[in-house]
Amino acid sequence: MLAGLNQAIRRAYHAEGKLYELQLDLLYQCDLDCEHCYLDDKKKRVLSTAFWKDVIDQAAMLQVFTLLISGGEIFLRKDLLELLAHARMRGLFVHLKSHGGLIDADSARELGRIGVSSVWLSYYSTDAAVHDAITRVPGSHAATRAAMDHLQAAGVTVLVACAVMQRNKDSWRAVVDECAARGISVSLDGEIRAAHSGATFPRDTALDLDDLTALEAFQLAREGGCEVPSASNDWGQLKNCAAGTLALYVSPEGDVTPCVTWPEPLGNLARGDRLADLWRRSARLRGIQAHTRSDRALCATCPVREDCDFCMGQSFVETGDPHRAIATVCETTRAKTLARARAAGLPDPPLPAGLARPRFSILDPAQVEAARRS
């Protein structure tokens, strides 16, 4: 019921041309060192409490529905609870992303008092050795588990984000089972993306095709969606995603971009730009909002395009072109179509168009930056 209501609100915001969600990364610094992390520059400056309160005020003036507060590790900021209280006072729904290791019983109770809508915790394995190997910090598993206890005791909604990679490929199912027993929903994600700089080292941790297909099979069964999707006549007219159309992102240094995965600056709030002006008058944002799936020429010919969750941000990071098919997404689509076909007892489907021809090469960061500026 709540999911349906949320979709109805999103549709209403889209119909009125309003900004539905704003993600604020308050810092990139983190006390963990996760091996798959896409933040390869954690030394960005940290802006003031007054700056972020002003950003929250701007969001409220735009009638933004949801704030997603993330990082880095947001609980490293001493003013976090003050900022959250300010956002709630301005009438915004607030969701948090954290590893949870710095959340004690007192801060959990304060989150409950403030009225945050949910806290997403990064949790990779029920096996402490596996979890701590991914974060590269001993004791991080115990700290995250303690945060779950504190938050649930305080009545705060807990959600788990579990990135699935080589190191936890044999233990993510136990995460689902444990969280189900605790009444916690789990989001599983096997698509490990490149770093913000365009460097591909996080992809070294990614699942191989067989393990990714097993993960997708589990996801499809859980969602009850093993039927092969039918072709839609209006595929080319549909939007790619919510980036820049319903959602925007603000980096720790004030850069406004379409999405956390799409680091193409539209303006900078720390240098005097205003969120409302960018949302209503940015020529680049108007261009992004006009994008449809038909702009992806290769994808238009793909035999499995209905199963693709294309990401313009990942494409921009890896190639400098938000419309170019990339192996990262095509491999996930391949796994999903294999899982769907095998569940239905059908022959293996054709390859995604991007994998059917030798068009992918790994670009170094300088090549990516040159492509972005061309």
Residue, then its C-alpha position, 0 to 999 in steps of 0.5 A: m500500500l505504501a509503495g503504491l502511495n509513493q508511486a502516486i506521489r512521484r507521478a503527481y510531482h512529475a506531472e507538475g514538474k516538481l523536484y521529488e527527491l534531493q540527495l545530500d552527501l554531507l561529506y565523503q570521509c569515512d572510517l571504513d575502507c570498503e573494497h568496492c566503494y566508488l568514492d575514490d577521493k575522500k578528501k573533499r572539504v566539509l561545508s558548514t552547518a549554516f550552508w547545509k541548513d540553507v540547502i535544506d531551506q531551499a529544498a523546502m521552498l521547492q516543496v521537495f518531498t524527500l531528502l536522502i542524507s548520505g556520505g561518506e559516513i554521515f555520523l562523523r559530522k557532529d552537527l548531523l542531528e541538528l541538520l536532521a532536526h532542521a529538515r524535519m522542522r521544515g516538513l521534509f521526509v528524511h532517509l539516511k544512509s550509513h554503515g551504522g557503526l557510530i550509532d549508539a543507543d542515545s543517538a538512535r533514540e534521538l533519531g526516533r524523536i526527530g522522526v527520520s523515515s528510515v535508516w539504510l544500513s550497509y550490511y554485507s554478511t552474517d559472517a563477521a570475517v566476510h563483512d570485515a574483509i569487505t570493509r577492511v576494518p575489524g569490528s565493523h560487523a559487530a558495530t553495524r549489528a549493534a546499530m540494528d539493535h539500537l535503531q529497532a529498540a528506538g522504533v526507527t525503521v531499518l533497511v539493509a543495503c547489501a552490495v553483493m560481490q565476490r567476497n560475499k557471494d556465498s553469504w548474502r542469502a543468510v543476510v536476507d534470512e536474518c533480516a527477514a527474521r528481524g522484520i528488516s527489508v533487504s535491497l540486494d545489488g550485484e552491479i558494482r560500478a566504476a569509481h567517480s573518477g572513471a577508474t574501474f578498480p571497484r569492478d574487480t570485486a564484481l560477481d562473475l556471470d554465473d553468480l550474478t545470474a544466481l542473484e538475479a534468479f533470486q531477485l526475480a523469484r522474490e519479486g514474482g517476475c519470472e515472466v518474459p516482459s513483452a515488447s512495448n511500442d512506446w519504448g523509445q519515448l520513455k524516460n531512462c530514470a529519475a535523474g534530473t527529472l524527479a531527483l537531484y544530488v548535491s555533493p559535499e562541495g556543493d556541486v549539483t548533479p543529476c544523480v550521485t552516479w552522474p557527476e556532471p555539475l549543473g551548478n554549485l550552491a557553495r558558489g552562489d547558485r540557487l537550487a530553484d534557479l537550477w531546477r527551473r532555468s538550467a539549460r543543461l538540465r532541460g536537455i537531460q529532462a528531454h532525454t528519452r530511451s531513443d537517444r541510446a542508438l545501440c540500445a534501440t536495436c537490443p533484443v532484450r532492451e525491455d529487461c535493461d535498467f540502463c544507467m546514464g550516470q554509470s555510462f557518463v562515468e565510464t565513457g563520458d557519454p550518458h547515452r552509450a551502452i556499457a558493459t557494466v549494465c549489459e552484463t547485469t541485463r544478460a544475467k537477468t535475461l538468463a535467469r528469467a529464461r531458465a526459470a521459465g524453461l526457455p532457451d537462453p536469450p540473445l546477448p544484449a546488443g552491447l555485448a554482441r559486438p567488441r565495442f567496449s574498452i577500458l578508458d583511463p581517467a584522462q580519456v574519460e575526462a576528455a570525452r566528458r569535455s568534448 
